[in-house]
Amino acid sequence: MKKTAFILGTLFLVLLLAACSGGNSSPDNSDSKETAGEATEASQNTTTGEAEYTIRASIGLNAEHPQYKGLLKFKEIVEEETNGAIVVETYHSGQLGDDRIAMEALQLGSQEITSPSTAPVANFIPEFAIFDIPFLFPNEQVADKVLDGEVGTKLLKMLEEQNLVGLAYWENGFRDMSNSVRPIESLADFEGLKIRTMENDLHLAAFRELGANPTPMAFTELFTALQQGSVDGQENPLSTIYLEGFHEVQDYISDTHHIYTPFVFLVSKPFFDGLPEDYQEILKNGAVEAGQYQREVNRAANEEYKQGLIDAGAEFTEMSDEAIAEIREAVQPVVDEFSETIGEDLVEEIYQAVEDAQK
Ligand code: TK8
């Protein structure tokens, strides 16, 4: 079949590229080596001749992160339930490209699965900025209910306009601050700090309101930027700060929890549409089940990451309620401004869903 030959050809090229670029593209060399090894194993898998479909599934975080553990769970479920007719090759550390590049590859059908943070998805579908509303979710349980409920499902459907199929939400988590200049204890401490943000207009606007000097940047470039001091700081969940080793180049960490970022589990629509219905079902259920597992693993380890950061010598600031209230008020104009882009009705709907989830 022509299509198979094309897929195998593309796969070969991708593997070759991954093997060549391996050691240089990632801030963490040990990870790159691991990836090259896994890619080789995976390619051996496909030469057994039993696989009808090969899925290349990529994420931006490294192999230690719960996101990768979830991806391995997804692989296990899908390969088992299709008796090996679908083979899932897993790539971590942005080896197939950052969130945006991987999404574009899915749109073109040259990659099958990726799971970006929802924030860069807003560049494709403006409504996705809804999850970037600061302090929207009070806790993970409310986030689960809203994401897995009507509002979340409505947003997943919108992905089809962009040649993407959204199967489930996984968890990146509540974002916290790290920087190399001073402890952030209150609003005033943001003043003049050069902060890397995700490529997302709402994030940029919010950090400007806080008095910081934000720069958007792909995650794959972040470690080097922090190390070289081209930015003072960044914001990500503690899992990422700890597991990516950001604390090696950042002295101060504050648990601002300013935004909750979900991951959205995406499949290339051209690929998905070409699958038999029972395989589509298996992918959908696999993404949901692996996602539940991923959320659990992610949450169970939060305390451990915090302690790990402290033990490694980072100065950890627990934000006071007053400081959070002040920050929340300072970013409110951004919420008003972006409600128009997102759609006032949708914003109303999500606030209502957040309220209902707490009843
Ligand atoms: C990883 C990203 C990352 C995100 C970011 O691909 O860019 O800061 O939080 O986790 O999605």
Residues whose N, C-alpha, C, O or C-beta is under 5 A from the ligand:
A	BS01	TK8	I59 G60 L61 D99 P116 S117 M198 F219 E235 N236
